[in-house]
């Protein structure tokens, strides 16, 4: 995949070597992208320039087809940082949603297996993973609460974005390698507290629950100030086997 950026910040995803991309700035012959270096410029039939860029996870985040509220990059970053997921790791993910977390993990980990109980969401996530060109991410339609007891593993990390994450804690402990990490995401206090209790009862250690804040700054002639209020997204619980 290639990210084509036009003047004014307009962006389009395309497949290098494909047929033609129709845009409001003209038709782009995608076959001309073959062999071009990143950063090269290609013109539409109207002479409008597009810069060919290598797409990154934040680009997929912006352009994914969403089926609900996705996990935000600030929370994804915290999960990756506190679990230490690396290129040699195999990760089990559940509560795929649109596949945002799975795609971010797929750009880092060796293998990601992600479960989504809603078939429509799972099918959409598969398309998003295909858009990202990640052959190491496998989207499975199924209920992790039923499947986790049959999974053999082992996994280096488990990530859960589930309403019933507490019920999956014991299963996550079983499939994790010794020293592996569990990360859960909970939007509500009550859910976070219930999940944390279940994690501790499952035998995990180093259990911590955090909130990650993010605030954009507005830089103007008169000075610099926060441009938005600090918004709550969810509670992240990190634990180690």
C-alpha positions in Angstrom: 0.0 0.0 0.0 1.0 3.6 -0.6 -0.3 6.8 0.9 -0.7 9.6 -1.7 -0.7 13.1 -0.3 -1.9 16.0 -2.3 -1.7 19.7 -1.7 -3.7 20.9 1.2 -3.2 17.6 3.1 -5.7 15.5 1.2 -4.7 11.8 1.4 -5.6 8.7 -0.5 -4.7 5.0 0.1 -3.8 3.1 -3.0 -2.1 -0.2 -4.1 1.1 0.4 -6.0 0.9 -1.3 -9.3 -2.8 -1.2 -9.3 -5.0 0.2 -12.0 -6.2 3.8 -11.6 -7.2 6.0 -8.7 -10.0 8.4 -9.3 -9.9 11.6 -7.2 -11.3 15.1 -7.4 -7.8 16.2 -8.4 -7.7 13.8 -11.4 -7.0 10.2 -12.2 -3.7 8.7 -11.0 -2.1 5.9 -12.9 -1.0 3.6 -10.1 1.2 1.4 -12.3 3.6 4.3 -12.4 4.2 3.9 -8.7 6.0 0.6 -9.2 9.7 1.0 -8.4 9.3 4.6 -7.2 11.1 5.7 -4.1 9.2 6.9 -1.0 8.8 10.7 -1.3 8.6 10.6 -5.1 5.9 12.7 -6.8 3.4 11.4 -9.3 0.9 13.6 -11.2 -2.7 13.0 -12.1 -4.0 13.4 -15.6 -4.8 17.0 -14.7 -1.2 17.6 -13.7 -1.9 17.7 -9.9 1.0 16.4 -7.9 0.8 13.6 -5.3 3.6 12.6 -3.0 4.0 8.8 -2.5 4.6 8.1 1.2 5.0 4.9 3.2 1.9 4.5 5.3 2.4 4.2 9.1 0.0 3.1 11.9 -1.3 6.6 12.5 -2.2 6.9 8.9 -4.3 3.7 9.1 -5.9 5.1 12.3 -7.1 8.1 10.4 -8.4 6.2 7.3 -9.8 3.0 8.9 -13.5 2.2 8.5 -14.8 2.3 12.0 -17.5 0.3 13.7 -17.4 2.1 17.0 -15.3 4.3 19.2 -11.7 3.1 18.7 -8.9 2.9 21.3 -7.0 6.2 21.1 -3.3 6.3 20.2 -2.3 7.7 23.6 -3.7 4.6 25.3 -2.3 2.2 22.6 1.1 3.8 23.2 0.9 3.2 26.9 -0.1 -0.4 26.4 2.9 -1.0 24.1 5.3 0.9 26.4 4.2 -0.9 29.7 4.1 -4.4 28.1 7.3 -4.1 26.2 5.8 -5.8 23.1 8.7 -6.3 20.6 9.3 -7.9 17.1 9.8 -11.4 18.5 6.5 -11.5 20.3 3.2 -13.3 19.7 0.2 -11.4 21.0 -3.4 -12.4 21.8 -5.9 -9.6 21.4 -9.6 -9.7 22.1 -12.3 -7.1 21.5 -11.0 -6.3 18.1 -13.6 -3.7 17.2 -12.3 -1.9 14.1 -8.9 -3.4 14.5 -7.1 -0.3 15.5 -5.1 -1.9 18.4 -4.4 -5.0 16.3 -3.0 -3.0 13.5 -0.7 -1.0 15.8 0.4 -4.2 17.4 0.9 -5.8 14.0 3.4 -3.2 13.0 5.6 -4.2 16.0 4.9 -7.9 17.0 5.8 -11.0 15.1 2.2 -12.3 15.2 -1.1 -11.0 16.4 -4.2 -13.2 16.9 -7.3 -11.1 17.6 -10.9 -12.2 18.5 -14.1 -10.3 17.8 -17.5 -11.7 18.8 -19.5 -9.5 16.5 -19.3 -10.9 13.0 -19.9 -7.6 11.2 -17.1 -6.0 13.3 -14.8 -8.9 12.6 -15.4 -8.7 8.8 -14.7 -4.9 8.9 -11.5 -5.5 10.9 -10.3 -8.0 8.4 -10.7 -5.3 5.7 -8.8 -2.8 7.8 -6.0 -5.3 8.4 -5.8 -5.9 4.6 -5.7 -2.2 4.0 -2.7 -2.0 6.3 -1.1 -4.9 4.5 -0.4 -6.8 7.6 -0.1 -10.6 6.9 1.0 -11.2 10.5 -2.4 -10.2 12.0 -5.1 -12.9 12.1 -8.7 -11.7 12.8 -10.9 -14.5 14.1 -14.7 -14.3 14.6 -15.4 -15.8 18.0 -16.0 -15.2 21.7 -12.7 -15.1 23.5 -14.5 -16.1 26.7 -15.3 -19.4 25.0 -12.2 -19.8 23.0 -9.5 -18.9 25.5 -10.0 -22.2 27.3 -9.1 -24.1 24.1 -6.1 -21.9 23.1 -2.7 -23.5 23.5 -0.5 -20.5 23.3 1.9 -19.5 24.7 1.6 -15.8 24.1 4.1 -13.1 25.1 1.3 -10.6 25.8 -2.5 -10.5 26.0 -4.6 -7.4 25.4 -8.3 -7.2 26.3 -10.7 -4.5 25.3 -13.8 -6.2 26.6 -16.8 -5.5 28.8 -16.3 -8.8 30.5 -12.5 -8.7 30.7 -12.6 -9.9 34.3 -14.0 -13.3 33.1 -11.0 -13.7 30.8 -8.3 -13.0 33.4 -7.7 -16.6 34.5 -7.6 -17.8 30.9 -5.1 -15.0 30.0 -2.9 -16.1 32.9 -2.9 -19.7 31.6 -1.9 -18.9 28.0 0.8 -16.4 28.9 4.5 -17.2 29.0 6.0 -16.7 32.4 6.9 -13.1 32.6 4.4 -12.2 30.0 2.1 -9.2 30.3 -1.7 -8.7 30.3 -3.2 -5.3 29.4 -6.9 -4.5 29.8 -8.8 -1.4 28.7 -11.9 -0.4 30.7 -14.0 2.8 30.0 -15.7 2.8 33.5 -14.5 2.9 37.1 -16.6 -0.1 38.1 -15.4 -2.2 35.2 -11.8 -1.3 35.9 -12.2 -2.3 39.6 -13.9 -5.6 38.8 -11.2 -6.4 36.2 -8.4 -5.6 38.5 -9.8 -7.7 41.2 -10.1 -10.7 38.9 -6.5 -10.1 37.6 -5.1 -10.2 41.1 -7.2 -13.3 42.0 -5.9 -15.1 38.8 -2.3 -14.9 40.2 -0.9 -11.9 38.3 1.7 -9.7 40.0 2.9 -6.1 39.4 -0.7 -5.0 38.8 -1.2 -1.3 38.0 -4.2 0.7 36.8 -3.5 4.0 35.1 -5.2 6.9 33.2 -3.3 8.4 30.3 -3.9 12.1 29.7 -3.3 14.0 26.5 -3.8 17.7 25.7 -3.1 19.5 22.5 -1.5 23.0 22.6 -2.5 25.9 20.5 0.4 28.1 19.4 -0.6 31.6 18.3 0.7 35.1 18.1 -0.6 36.0 21.5 1.0 32.9 23.2 0.6 29.2 23.8 -2.3 27.6 25.6 -4.3 24.3 25.8 -6.7 24.2 22.9 -8.9 21.4 24.2 -10.0 20.2 27.6 -8.5 17.0 29.0 -10.9 14.2 28.0 -11.3 10.8 29.7 -11.1 7.7 27.5 -10.5 4.7 29.7 -8.6 2.9 32.4 -5.6 0.7 31.5 -4.6 -2.2 33.8 -1.2 -3.7 33.3 -0.2 -7.0 35.0 2.6 -9.6 34.7 2.5 -13.3 35.0 
